[in-house]
């Protein structure tokens, strides 16, 4: 330019050209941040919808809380109604047990239907919110109501006594309550599945939005470099320097880098928008989650084994008693053994008081992680002191330049010093905000992991919901066999068909037990699938290898997980053998009595199957809730990190503005411009300390992992009393 335009034109064109390139760089920052903001807005909208769906599902679960009570009351009443024809009570009491029980079961069924309608409305609303298919009824509402009321009325056509008819009708009403409860649980499970799928989509969009934000965090640095380059070029315009043509070239380099980052941020934002286009389906781009590496020794699962001295306590006492058997009476021996047994089963144990519990170990592990972070922060203090020393030297040189140097040289040093201090502030902001984005990506990873586990839990609950209706059917079959087990139950004309009816009831009960066993296997398999997802290795490969299904497939009988042949044979044989065994033995018993005990054993087997299904889903839910707690903890740390760094953008903008003021005031009053560099040094101090605090909270969020919680299972450690409490109370 000096050779073509001359010095005067160069002094005018050079700042304008550099400033124009700087404006393009600033424009790229605006475009990149705008795309990231749009992606975050879409993510926030999805989070709001998912929260609305969760609130509606909470109301549905609140409405379903009374259904087990209604079913228990109906089942108990159906059992009590059998006392009316077993010659246990007087005739007046037998008739008194009949009509009230029939009315009670009918009223319980009506209350169950009312609750079911409320659950349907809430689940349908939740499904609409997350753009899912609303569960439809296969039978219209009024037809279902007429059918439920008509079937118990048909039992009064059985040629038996009236107390037996009432017992049969009460058992059928209890079975219908089980059917309605199963349908209600199926509705809730479907709604939870849709909410979990929306939560997974939300976590994926959140991860992509944070990745886009991480890329966009580098744009303020390029903008600051472009502004610094423009300010320096403007300051040196009045001074003839041979390297003045370098500034437009540097501006172009910064602009190209900004264009690259802005384009990458827009592409990532477009992926985010594509991911949240549908709330129930995933996009083609899974987030590139990074696996975390931790200390293997400290991250081992908490051991629940008891000390060796604890296991040998009873043995040592027995040895002592044997060694002193000649001098100790039997009464003293029994007293000591009883005291040892009480100590074994008691709640207060000496070794339990000395050794830390599992929750204390968890807290100590988290405290060790945070202490490690504090040590890391302290080790970075040396770098902070070095940078602070350099910033102090630059500020001191700027302050002393008007007093020690000429006006021309001070007019160059002051803008350069002001813009240099600006770079330190902007770099501190970029590092802190990038750390926040990484912590949020990790929180999104844990959230998707928890949501994936929740999908498996809801799939297990969908398979379990069929067991409630099967329990009702098995109880009704057992009561029907007891109702019909009477020499004159069918009359003389029906005596020929009694043997076949008993056989039909036994076969039906065996079939119900077999179907229940197959459902139990699927419940356990989907519950075990939750444990396969846990761990720190949740990545793209793990997501692809995870078996997924949908509520529609499960309703159609599909969506099954493979079960080993040995396990399937063992469980099904254990379910059907009680009915078959008691139908054949003892041979001296009459056929009708064997049918009664066979159907009763089958009903007990189905009830035990329901117990094991509930236990499997409870373990899966406990594991999933622990991972959800880890996700919430990581999200809390990342939010605190974002709160710590909230001041940094304002601080950077103020520093850039002060740099511009320094460049302008230098020509008017260099002493005032030199004093303004003190503000920039103080801005760097604030930015650096806030950056350290932000990085600390972000690192704490990254340290949160899923191994500090235990998978849901009955505690193997602890006293016998604690084990029984864990098994029956929890």
Secondary structure as GFF3:
##gff-version 3
##sequence-region A 1 730
A	DSSP	alpha_helix	7	63	.	.	.	ID=ss1
A	DSSP	three_ten_helix	64	66	.	.	.	ID=ss2
A	DSSP	alpha_helix	67	81	.	.	.	ID=ss3
A	DSSP	three_ten_helix	82	85	.	.	.	ID=ss4
A	DSSP	alpha_helix	91	129	.	.	.	ID=ss5
A	DSSP	alpha_helix	141	154	.	.	.	ID=ss6
A	DSSP	three_ten_helix	155	157	.	.	.	ID=ss7
A	DSSP	alpha_helix	162	216	.	.	.	ID=ss8
A	DSSP	alpha_helix	219	235	.	.	.	ID=ss9
A	DSSP	three_ten_helix	236	238	.	.	.	ID=ss10
A	DSSP	alpha_helix	246	275	.	.	.	ID=ss11
A	DSSP	alpha_helix	308	311	.	.	.	ID=ss12
A	DSSP	alpha_helix	313	323	.	.	.	ID=ss13
A	DSSP	alpha_helix	330	345	.	.	.	ID=ss14
A	DSSP	alpha_helix	350	354	.	.	.	ID=ss15
A	DSSP	alpha_helix	358	379	.	.	.	ID=ss16
A	DSSP	alpha_helix	381	404	.	.	.	ID=ss17
A	DSSP	alpha_helix	407	484	.	.	.	ID=ss18
A	DSSP	alpha_helix	495	533	.	.	.	ID=ss19
A	DSSP	alpha_helix	540	545	.	.	.	ID=ss20
A	DSSP	alpha_helix	551	555	.	.	.	ID=ss21
A	DSSP	alpha_helix	565	584	.	.	.	ID=ss22
A	DSSP	alpha_helix	591	644	.	.	.	ID=ss23
A	DSSP	three_ten_helix	645	647	.	.	.	ID=ss24
A	DSSP	alpha_helix	648	666	.	.	.	ID=ss25
A	DSSP	alpha_helix	670	703	.	.	.	ID=ss26
A	DSSP	three_ten_helix	706	708	.	.	.	ID=ss27
A	DSSP	alpha_helix	720	728	.	.	.	ID=ss28
###
